[in-house]
């Protein structure tokens, strides 16, 4: 086989690989079968809120952009909200995931139904780097509950960005702003 034919075949194979790679669904908030991650965790039928002994509302700071220098140059960040059920035995129920911008206005409400996170499971939800609707003071409000009054879920955010050839990442922890325990 001549070099010209091998080169042409190599270019053809490369083009096919590029095409196939472009066809892959790269949306991080989708399951392998294309369903929205949060929708896939829907509780059906809805859980009984009165049977929940643990209830909490968590504030999670998010940064969709940060200032990089004194010239007010902003760097865009991708942000991942991570909700971790740390219980070996009990499910964690989430009834609200709301995203607010720097001015305190609701940008998006991610749930119109409750979801359930199995024991020791985690759900992550990504805010794309190009979405700067939250600004430098954005936050999530996450309302959660469980049947076990001793639940200790872990809610965090991880931000990733780059400028030039420098990459950086940092995380923030969620803070309880409205905890309550129902006594049986």
Z-matrix of the N, CA and C atoms (Angstrom, degrees):
N
C 1 1.442
C 2 1.524 1 108.46
N 3 1.285 2 116.64 1 135.05
C 4 1.460 3 120.17 2 -176.70
C 5 1.529 4 110.44 3 -75.84
N 6 1.309 5 114.39 4 162.01
C 7 1.462 6 119.84 5 179.08
C 8 1.523 7 110.85 6 -63.58
N 9 1.314 8 116.92 7 -35.75
C 10 1.462 9 121.24 8 -179.43
C 11 1.533 10 111.03 9 -63.57
N 12 1.328 11 117.51 10 -43.16
C 13 1.472 12 121.38 11 179.45
C 14 1.525 13 110.06 12 -67.09
N 15 1.343 14 117.38 13 -43.20
C 16 1.475 15 120.39 14 178.44
C 17 1.528 16 110.24 15 -62.02
N 18 1.310 17 116.73 16 -40.66
C 19 1.462 18 120.45 17 179.54
C 20 1.529 19 110.37 18 -64.46
N 21 1.338 20 116.77 19 -42.87
C 22 1.458 21 121.48 20 179.12
C 23 1.536 22 110.08 21 -64.11
N 24 1.334 23 117.57 22 -42.05
C 25 1.462 24 121.50 23 177.63
C 26 1.525 25 111.05 24 -64.11
N 27 1.323 26 116.67 25 -40.85
C 28 1.467 27 121.02 26 178.77
C 29 1.519 28 110.96 27 -62.91
N 30 1.318 29 116.66 28 -42.43
C 31 1.465 30 120.46 29 178.36
C 32 1.522 31 109.81 30 -64.90
N 33 1.319 32 117.43 31 -41.01
C 34 1.469 33 120.95 32 178.22
C 35 1.513 34 111.61 33 -62.19
N 36 1.315 35 116.84 34 -44.78
C 37 1.475 36 120.94 35 178.58
C 38 1.527 37 110.14 36 -63.47
N 39 1.310 38 117.35 37 -42.35
C 40 1.454 39 121.79 38 178.59
C 41 1.529 40 110.78 39 -60.86
N 42 1.318 41 117.66 40 -43.91
C 43 1.467 42 120.94 41 178.62
C 44 1.525 43 111.65 42 -63.32
N 45 1.322 44 117.16 43 -40.52
C 46 1.474 45 120.76 44 177.30
C 47 1.521 46 110.26 45 -63.14
N 48 1.330 47 118.22 46 -43.26
C 49 1.469 48 121.51 47 178.79
C 50 1.525 49 111.41 48 -63.50
N 51 1.327 50 116.98 49 -42.01
C 52 1.464 51 120.42 50 178.02
C 53 1.523 52 109.51 51 -63.02
N 54 1.313 53 118.13 52 -43.70
C 55 1.462 54 122.02 53 179.17
C 56 1.530 55 110.83 54 -61.79
N 57 1.323 56 117.15 55 -46.95
C 58 1.464 57 120.80 56 -179.36
C 59 1.522 58 111.52 57 -64.20
N 60 1.313 59 117.34 58 -39.46
C 61 1.459 60 121.05 59 178.28
C 62 1.524 61 110.23 60 -64.67
N 63 1.311 62 117.68 61 -38.54
C 64 1.459 63 121.26 62 179.57
C 65 1.518 64 111.70 63 -66.99
N 66 1.332 65 118.01 64 -24.29
C 67 1.458 66 121.93 65 -178.05
C 68 1.528 67 112.93 66 -82.71
N 69 1.307 68 118.07 67 -12.04
C 70 1.455 69 121.26 68 -179.34
C 71 1.520 70 109.10 69 -72.31
N 72 1.320 71 116.84 70 133.69
C 73 1.452 72 121.72 71 178.43
C 74 1.526 73 108.61 72 -72.78
N 75 1.327 74 116.81 73 113.25
C 76 1.460 75 121.54 74 -175.83
C 77 1.521 76 112.10 75 -102.95
N 78 1.304 77 118.27 76 15.69
C 79 1.455 78 120.84 77 -179.11
C 80 1.529 79 108.97 78 -75.48
N 81 1.334 80 117.60 79 118.14
C 82 1.468 81 120.28 80 -174.08
C 83 1.521 82 114.23 81 -71.40
N 84 1.323 83 118.64 82 -15.29
C 85 1.457 84 121.08 83 -177.19
C 86 1.522 85 112.96 84 -95.57
N 87 1.316 86 116.03 85 20.98
C 88 1.465 87 122.36 86 179.96
C 89 1.519 88 110.68 87 -118.30
N 90 1.332 89 116.28 88 147.79
C 91 1.455 90 121.33 89 173.64
C 92 1.523 91 108.07 90 -77.17
N 93 1.314 92 116.46 91 174.59
C 94 1.468 93 120.44 92 179.91
C 95 1.523 94 112.72 93 -59.84
N 96 1.347 95 116.91 94 -29.79
C 97 1.462 96 119.42 95 179.55
C 98 1.534 97 112.86 96 -91.67
N 99 1.364 98 117.43 97 9.91
C 100 1.457 99 121.52 98 173.45
C 101 1.514 100 115.76 99 91.78
N 102 1.325 101 118.17 100 -0.08
C 103 1.458 102 121.24 101 -179.02
C 104 1.529 103 109.57 102 -82.46
N 105 1.333 104 117.00 103 146.49
C 106 1.451 105 121.51 104 174.94
C 107 1.530 106 108.76 105 -58.02
N 108 1.354 107 117.12 106 133.65
C 109 1.465 108 121.46 107 -177.04
C 110 1.521 109 112.33 108 -57.02
N 111 1.326 110 116.63 109 -43.42
C 112 1.465 111 118.97 110 -178.08
C 113 1.525 112 110.69 111 -68.81
N 114 1.322 113 117.17 112 -40.32
C 115 1.467 114 120.79 113 178.07
C 116 1.521 115 111.11 114 -61.91
N 117 1.320 116 117.42 115 -33.96
C 118 1.461 117 120.87 116 -178.68
C 119 1.531 118 112.57 117 -68.99
N 120 1.330 119 117.51 118 -16.16
C 121 1.471 120 121.86 119 -179.12
C 122 1.533 121 112.34 120 -100.95
N 123 1.305 122 116.56 121 8.48
C 124 1.468 123 122.52 122 -177.11
C 125 1.527 124 111.31 123 -53.18
N 126 1.336 125 116.29 124 135.96
C 127 1.460 126 121.17 125 176.22
C 128 1.519 127 108.08 126 -87.54
N 129 1.298 128 114.93 127 121.25
C 130 1.458 129 119.94 128 -178.92
C 131 1.512 130 108.87 129 -137.27
N 132 1.308 131 121.66 130 109.61
C 133 1.468 132 126.12 131 4.16
C 134 1.527 133 110.91 132 -75.92
N 135 1.341 134 116.86 133 164.51
C 136 1.467 135 120.03 134 179.81
C 137 1.529 136 111.04 135 -58.65
N 138 1.332 137 116.03 136 149.63
C 139 1.458 138 120.37 137 179.87
C 140 1.520 139 110.55 138 -74.52
N 141 1.321 140 115.84 139 157.38
C 142 1.458 141 122.62 140 179.61
C 143 1.523 142 108.88 141 -83.53
N 144 1.314 143 118.06 142 107.35
C 145 1.463 144 122.16 143 -177.16
C 146 1.528 145 112.13 144 -61.38
N 147 1.323 146 117.17 145 -29.62
C 148 1.464 147 120.31 146 -179.38
C 149 1.524 148 112.71 147 -70.71
N 150 1.339 149 117.90 148 -20.15
C 151 1.467 150 120.32 149 179.82
C 152 1.525 151 112.58 150 -87.84
N 153 1.316 152 116.82 151 -0.39
C 154 1.465 153 121.12 152 -178.83
C 155 1.530 154 109.76 153 -83.90
N 156 1.325 155 116.61 154 122.80
C 157 1.462 156 121.36 155 179.10
C 158 1.524 157 112.32 156 -92.11
N 159 1.327 158 116.68 157 -16.08
C 160 1.457 159 121.99 158 178.73
C 161 1.520 160 108.36 159 -121.33
N 162 1.331 161 116.25 160 129.82
C 163 1.466 162 121.82 161 175.67
C 164 1.514 163 107.66 162 -139.89
N 165 1.319 164 115.78 163 138.98
C 166 1.460 165 119.53 164 179.70
C 167 1.524 166 109.51 165 -152.65
N 168 1.310 167 115.51 166 152.59
C 169 1.447 168 122.89 167 172.60
C 170 1.520 169 106.45 168 -121.70
N 171 1.329 170 115.90 169 126.43
C 172 1.455 171 121.99 170 -173.81
C 173 1.529 172 110.23 171 -113.73
N 174 1.327 173 115.72 172 132.54
C 175 1.462 174 123.09 173 173.93
C 176 1.531 175 107.08 174 -98.29
N 177 1.353 176 116.93 175 125.38
C 178 1.460 177 121.71 176 -178.78
C 179 1.528 178 108.69 177 -123.43
N 180 1.355 179 118.06 178 111.29
C 181 1.464 180 118.98 179 177.18
C 182 1.524 181 111.48 180 -69.51
N 183 1.326 182 115.20 181 137.88
C 184 1.467 183 123.33 182 179.88
C 185 1.524 184 107.40 183 -129.60
N 186 1.302 185 116.49 184 143.71
C 187 1.459 186 121.56 185 175.41
C 188 1.526 187 107.89 186 -120.86
N 189 1.344 188 116.68 187 111.35
C 190 1.467 189 118.48 188 176.60
C 191 1.521 190 110.60 189 -90.02
N 192 1.332 191 116.00 190 -14.21
C 193 1.470 192 120.85 191 170.38
C 194 1.518 193 108.67 192 -155.72
N 195 1.321 194 115.41 193 157.88
C 196 1.459 195 121.33 194 176.22
C 197 1.523 196 108.22 195 -138.90
N 198 1.334 197 115.34 196 157.64
C 199 1.463 198 119.93 197 176.73
C 200 1.519 199 108.41 198 -81.17
N 201 1.334 200 116.19 199 133.30
C 202 1.454 201 121.34 200 -175.35
C 203 1.522 202 113.58 201 -99.76
N 204 1.330 203 117.72 202 -23.07
C 205 1.457 204 119.46 203 -178.18
C 206 1.523 205 109.71 204 -156.35
N 207 1.310 206 115.56 205 -178.61
C 208 1.456 207 121.37 206 -177.32
C 209 1.523 208 113.40 207 -70.24
N 210 1.319 209 118.14 208 -15.45
C 211 1.472 210 122.09 209 -179.48
C 212 1.526 211 110.98 210 -85.92
N 213 1.315 212 117.15 211 15.51
C 214 1.473 213 123.31 212 -179.58
C 215 1.520 214 112.98 213 59.52
N 216 1.317 215 116.50 214 28.66
C 217 1.460 216 120.24 215 175.07
C 218 1.528 217 107.69 216 -74.23
N 219 1.326 218 116.08 217 126.54
C 220 1.460 219 121.12 218 -178.57
C 221 1.524 220 110.43 219 -98.97
N 222 1.314 221 114.78 220 142.92
C 223 1.453 222 121.06 221 172.52
C 224 1.514 223 109.30 222 -110.88
N 225 1.320 224 116.89 223 129.45
C 226 1.456 225 121.22 224 179.65
C 227 1.521 226 110.11 225 -79.69
N 228 1.333 227 115.97 226 144.79
C 229 1.458 228 122.02 227 -178.43
C 230 1.518 229 110.30 228 -126.80
N 231 1.315 230 116.30 229 146.93
C 232 1.457 231 118.91 230 165.73
C 233 1.525 232 105.62 231 -91.43
N 234 1.317 233 116.00 232 147.17
C 235 1.466 234 120.65 233 -177.98
C 236 1.520 235 108.63 234 -130.98
N 237 1.318 236 115.57 235 137.25
C 238 1.460 237 121.07 236 177.38
C 239 1.518 238 109.02 237 -118.15
N 240 1.325 239 116.28 238 120.27
C 241 1.462 240 121.68 239 171.72
C 242 1.515 241 107.14 240 -84.44
N 243 1.321 242 116.99 241 126.60
C 244 1.461 243 121.89 242 -178.72
C 245 1.526 244 109.17 243 -120.90
N 246 1.341 245 116.02 244 120.92
C 247 1.469 246 122.08 245 177.98
C 248 1.521 247 106.99 246 -114.68
N 249 1.336 248 115.93 247 115.37
C 250 1.466 249 121.59 248 -174.54
C 251 1.522 250 110.80 249 -114.92
N 252 1.312 251 114.95 250 126.60
C 253 1.458 252 120.51 251 173.80
C 254 1.532 253 106.88 252 -88.75
N 255 1.312 254 116.91 253 113.20
C 256 1.465 255 121.36 254 -176.64
C 257 1.527 256 113.20 255 -91.71
N 258 1.306 257 117.47 256 3.78
C 259 1.471 258 121.23 257 -179.63
C 260 1.530 259 110.77 258 -83.35
N 261 1.330 260 115.59 259 138.65
C 262 1.461 261 120.92 260 173.96
C 263 1.529 262 111.89 261 -76.06
N 264 1.346 263 117.76 262 -21.76
C 265 1.465 264 120.20 263 -169.30
C 266 1.523 265 116.02 264 -122.07
N 267 1.322 266 117.76 265 -29.08
C 268 1.464 267 120.12 266 -168.75
C 269 1.526 268 112.77 267 -111.85
N 270 1.327 269 115.03 268 142.48
C 271 1.461 270 120.78 269 175.59
C 272 1.523 271 110.07 270 -75.77
N 273 1.313 272 115.33 271 154.08
C 274 1.454 273 123.38 272 176.69
C 275 1.523 274 106.60 273 -111.68
N 276 1.329 275 116.95 274 132.34
C 277 1.458 276 121.87 275 -178.30
C 278 1.526 277 109.34 276 -109.57
N 279 1.330 278 115.65 277 131.93
C 280 1.462 279 122.14 278 -179.35
C 281 1.525 280 107.52 279 -115.20
N 282 1.336 281 116.46 280 124.43
C 283 1.463 282 119.95 281 -178.99
C 284 1.528 283 112.85 282 -109.99
N 285 1.345 284 116.78 283 -10.60
C 286 1.466 285 118.86 284 -179.86
C 287 1.527 286 109.78 285 -152.20
N 288 1.323 287 115.18 286 133.31
C 289 1.465 288 122.60 287 166.71
C 290 1.524 289 105.24 288 -136.09
N 291 1.325 290 115.94 289 100.14
C 292 1.463 291 121.92 290 -178.12
C 293 1.521 292 109.61 291 -113.49
N 294 1.331 293 116.19 292 138.81
C 295 1.462 294 123.59 293 -177.77
C 296 1.522 295 108.86 294 -111.11
N 297 1.341 296 117.00 295 121.53
C 298 1.458 297 123.34 296 -178.53
C 299 1.527 298 110.78 297 -113.92
N 300 1.331 299 116.74 298 149.66
C 301 1.463 300 120.34 299 178.96
C 302 1.528 301 110.50 300 -91.75
N 303 1.309 302 116.08 301 -177.83
C 304 1.465 303 123.42 302 -177.40
C 305 1.525 304 111.63 303 -56.90
N 306 1.322 305 117.67 304 -36.14
C 307 1.467 306 121.95 305 -178.95
C 308 1.525 307 112.99 306 -81.39
N 309 1.327 308 117.90 307 -2.00
C 310 1.458 309 121.34 308 179.19
C 311 1.512 310 114.38 309 87.62
N 312 1.328 311 117.69 310 10.78
C 313 1.460 312 121.19 311 178.69
C 314 1.531 313 109.77 312 -88.25
N 315 1.311 314 115.59 313 140.56
C 316 1.462 315 120.85 314 177.32
C 317 1.522 316 109.53 315 -66.23
N 318 1.333 317 116.22 316 121.28
C 319 1.461 318 122.03 317 177.30
C 320 1.519 319 109.54 318 -88.61
N 321 1.328 320 115.59 319 -46.07
C 322 1.458 321 119.51 320 -177.83
C 323 1.520 322 109.92 321 -159.17
N 324 1.317 323 114.72 322 140.04
C 325 1.459 324 121.88 323 171.32
C 326 1.530 325 106.30 324 -103.82
N 327 1.330 326 117.02 325 117.72
C 328 1.460 327 121.05 326 -172.39
C 329 1.521 328 114.27 327 -84.33
N 330 1.319 329 118.07 328 -14.93
C 331 1.465 330 119.76 329 -179.03
C 332 1.514 331 111.26 330 -123.19
N 333 1.324 332 115.96 331 135.76
C 334 1.458 333 120.72 332 168.05
C 335 1.522 334 109.35 333 -115.69
N 336 1.334 335 115.96 334 10.08
C 337 1.454 336 124.59 335 179.26
C 338 1.526 337 107.65 336 -157.03
N 339 1.294 338 117.17 337 162.11
C 340 1.468 339 120.89 338 179.19
C 341 1.524 340 110.42 339 -79.34
N 342 1.334 341 114.09 340 152.15
C 343 1.455 342 120.33 341 175.20
C 344 1.520 343 108.92 342 -124.32
N 345 1.320 344 115.44 343 161.63
C 346 1.460 345 121.83 344 -179.45
C 347 1.522 346 109.11 345 -124.47
N 348 1.331 347 115.47 346 135.33
C 349 1.454 348 121.17 347 175.85
C 350 1.526 349 107.31 348 -113.39
N 351 1.329 350 115.69 349 119.59
C 352 1.463 351 121.33 350 -177.04
C 353 1.525 352 111.43 351 -62.89
N 354 1.337 353 117.54 352 162.67
C 355 1.465 354 120.57 353 176.93
C 356 1.529 355 111.62 354 -53.89
N 357 1.313 356 116.29 355 135.46
C 358 1.461 357 126.08 356 178.15
C 359 1.533 358 113.72 357 63.78
N 360 1.325 359 117.75 358 13.69
C 361 1.464 360 121.57 359 -179.70
C 362 1.538 361 110.15 360 -97.09
N 363 1.315 362 114.98 361 163.78
C 364 1.463 363 122.51 362 -179.42
C 365 1.517 364 108.88 363 -135.15
N 366 1.314 365 115.75 364 143.26
C 367 1.462 366 120.25 365 170.22
C 368 1.529 367 107.09 366 -121.49
N 369 1.318 368 115.42 367 132.08
C 370 1.464 369 122.63 368 176.90
C 371 1.516 370 108.73 369 -115.73
N 372 1.323 371 116.06 370 143.53
C 373 1.453 372 120.30 371 175.51
C 374 1.519 373 108.34 372 -135.68
N 375 1.322 374 116.82 373 130.55
C 376 1.461 375 122.59 374 -171.50
C 377 1.525 376 111.26 375 -104.02
N 378 1.339 377 114.67 376 133.50
C 379 1.463 378 121.82 377 168.34
C 380 1.531 379 104.77 378 -99.11
N 381 1.315 380 116.73 379 118.02
C 382 1.461 381 121.49 380 -175.94
C 383 1.521 382 112.22 381 -60.61
N 384 1.293 383 115.29 382 151.20
C 385 1.469 384 123.12 383 179.69
C 386 1.533 385 111.41 384 -57.46
N 387 1.311 386 117.11 385 -36.57
C 388 1.467 387 120.85 386 -177.05
C 389 1.528 388 112.41 387 -75.81
N 390 1.319 389 117.63 388 -13.91
C 391 1.462 390 121.66 389 -179.33
C 392 1.530 391 108.85 390 -88.87
N 393 1.321 392 116.06 391 97.06
C 394 1.461 393 119.01 392 179.43
C 395 1.528 394 111.47 393 -104.84
N 396 1.329 395 117.08 394 24.30
C 397 1.465 396 121.58 395 -177.73
C 398 1.525 397 112.49 396 -64.69
N 399 1.323 398 117.93 397 -22.21
C 400 1.457 399 120.42 398 179.56
C 401 1.517 400 113.49 399 -80.73
N 402 1.325 401 116.38 400 -34.55
C 403 1.456 402 120.22 401 -178.28
C 404 1.515 403 112.29 402 79.60
N 405 1.321 404 115.70 403 -171.86
C 406 1.456 405 121.07 404 -174.82
C 407 1.520 406 112.88 405 -76.21
N 408 1.321 407 118.50 406 -11.39
C 409 1.465 408 121.12 407 -178.83
C 410 1.516 409 113.07 408 -118.56
N 411 1.329 410 117.41 409 26.75
C 412 1.465 411 121.32 410 -177.18
C 413 1.525 412 110.89 411 -69.01
N 414 1.323 413 115.24 412 162.76
C 415 1.462 414 119.98 413 177.08
C 416 1.512 415 111.04 414 -158.43
N 417 1.323 416 114.40 415 158.81
C 418 1.452 417 122.41 416 171.33
C 419 1.519 418 108.31 417 -108.68
N 420 1.314 419 115.79 418 145.95
C 421 1.454 420 122.73 419 167.73
C 422 1.521 421 105.79 420 -115.12
N 423 1.335 422 116.49 421 122.80
C 424 1.455 423 122.74 422 -177.36
C 425 1.527 424 108.40 423 -120.10
N 426 1.334 425 116.75 424 119.54
C 427 1.468 426 121.64 425 176.47
C 428 1.519 427 107.98 426 -100.62
N 429 1.325 428 115.35 427 126.94
C 430 1.462 429 119.51 428 -177.32
C 431 1.515 430 111.14 429 -137.56
N 432 1.334 431 114.61 430 161.18
C 433 1.457 432 120.73 431 179.60
C 434 1.525 433 109.37 432 -155.13
N 435 1.338 434 114.25 433 165.01
C 436 1.461 435 120.67 434 179.65
C 437 1.527 436 108.78 435 -159.04
N 438 1.306 437 115.68 436 160.46
C 439 1.465 438 120.81 437 177.08
C 440 1.521 439 111.64 438 -75.58
N 441 1.329 440 116.63 439 -27.06
C 442 1.455 441 122.19 440 -179.34
C 443 1.532 442 109.30 441 -86.68
N 444 1.333 443 118.39 442 120.49
C 445 1.472 444 119.57 443 -178.14
C 446 1.534 445 113.33 444 -70.50
N 447 1.327 446 117.97 445 -11.80
C 448 1.462 447 121.76 446 -177.67
C 449 1.529 448 113.53 447 -99.23
N 450 1.314 449 118.09 448 19.52
C 451 1.477 450 121.51 449 -179.39
C 452 1.521 451 110.26 450 -62.57
N 453 1.322 452 115.01 451 144.28
C 454 1.457 453 122.00 452 176.20
C 455 1.532 454 108.92 453 -137.61
N 456 1.326 455 117.04 454 69.42
C 457 1.468 456 119.19 455 179.37
C 458 1.528 457 110.19 456 -67.73
N 459 1.324 458 114.91 457 159.26
C 460 1.459 459 121.58 458 178.82
C 461 1.525 460 107.54 459 -118.29
N 462 1.333 461 115.47 460 118.62
C 463 1.453 462 120.84 461 179.70
C 464 1.526 463 107.15 462 -120.70
N 465 1.342 464 115.88 463 123.24
C 466 1.451 465 122.14 464 -177.10
C 467 1.521 466 109.90 465 -139.07
N 468 1.319 467 114.69 466 169.84
C 469 1.460 468 121.35 467 170.58
C 470 1.523 469 107.58 468 -131.85
N 471 1.319 470 115.16 469 143.09
C 472 1.462 471 121.46 470 176.46
C 473 1.519 472 107.13 471 -122.00
N 474 1.335 473 116.23 472 126.32
C 475 1.455 474 121.95 473 178.97
C 476 1.524 475 108.92 474 -111.07
N 477 1.333 476 115.46 475 138.71
C 478 1.458 477 121.55 476 -179.19
C 479 1.525 478 108.08 477 -133.01
N 480 1.312 479 115.83 478 136.46
C 481 1.459 480 120.04 479 178.50
C 482 1.510 481 111.34 480 -154.03
N 483 1.318 482 115.05 481 177.51
C 484 1.458 483 120.50 482 176.13
C 485 1.521 484 109.46 483 -156.24
N 486 1.286 485 114.11 484 153.20
C 487 1.448 486 121.33 485 173.18
C 488 1.520 487 106.89 486 -142.68
N 489 1.313 488 115.69 487 125.32
C 490 1.465 489 119.49 488 -174.90
C 491 1.515 490 109.91 489 59.68
N 492 1.317 491 116.11 490 -125.71
C 493 1.463 492 119.47 491 178.92
C 494 1.529 493 111.88 492 -102.24
N 495 1.324 494 117.66 493 13.83
C 496 1.464 495 122.15 494 178.62
C 497 1.527 496 110.39 495 -102.56
N 498 1.309 497 116.43 496 129.20
C 499 1.462 498 122.93 497 175.66
C 500 1.521 499 108.82 498 -111.23
N 501 1.315 500 116.00 499 149.74
C 502 1.455 501 118.76 500 177.91
C 503 1.521 502 109.54 501 -150.49
N 504 1.325 503 115.03 502 156.91
C 505 1.466 504 122.18 503 178.37
C 506 1.519 505 107.85 504 -149.49
N 507 1.314 506 115.82 505 147.25
C 508 1.459 507 120.65 506 174.78
C 509 1.522 508 108.14 507 -153.76
N 510 1.312 509 115.66 508 164.27
C 511 1.463 510 119.81 509 -178.20
C 512 1.521 511 110.16 510 -128.81
N 513 1.321 512 115.00 511 158.68
C 514 1.461 513 121.89 512 173.76
C 515 1.520 514 107.91 513 -129.46
N 516 1.310 515 116.14 514 151.31
C 517 1.459 516 121.85 515 177.54
C 518 1.517 517 109.71 516 -100.78
N 519 1.338 518 115.42 517 148.52
C 520 1.452 519 120.79 518 173.94
C 521 1.517 520 110.27 519 -80.68
N 522 1.326 521 116.00 520 150.44
C 523 1.461 522 121.65 521 -178.79
C 524 1.520 523 110.16 522 -125.09
N 525 1.317 524 115.92 523 136.91
C 526 1.454 525 121.33 524 178.42
C 527 1.521 526 109.60 525 -68.73
N 528 1.329 527 116.04 526 129.94
C 529 1.464 528 119.81 527 177.39
C 530 1.529 529 111.89 528 -120.31
N 531 1.349 530 115.89 529 -4.80
C 532 1.463 531 117.64 530 -178.69
C 533 1.534 532 109.58 531 -164.05
N 534 1.298 533 116.63 532 72.87
C 535 1.479 534 120.48 533 179.78
C 536 1.515 535 109.42 534 -90.12
N 537 1.335 536 115.24 535 145.34
C 538 1.464 537 120.07 536 173.97
C 539 1.523 538 109.23 537 -151.03
N 540 1.300 539 114.35 538 147.26
C 541 1.462 540 120.59 539 176.17
C 542 1.509 541 108.45 540 -117.54
N 543 1.301 542 117.41 541 129.34
C 544 1.461 543 122.28 542 173.19
C 545 1.513 544 107.70 543 -86.54
N 546 1.287 545 116.93 544 130.23
C 547 1.471 546 118.87 545 177.10
C 548 1.519 547 108.31 546 -93.97
N 549 1.335 548 115.64 547 135.61
C 550 1.471 549 118.73 548 -177.25
C 551 1.509 550 112.62 549 -68.87
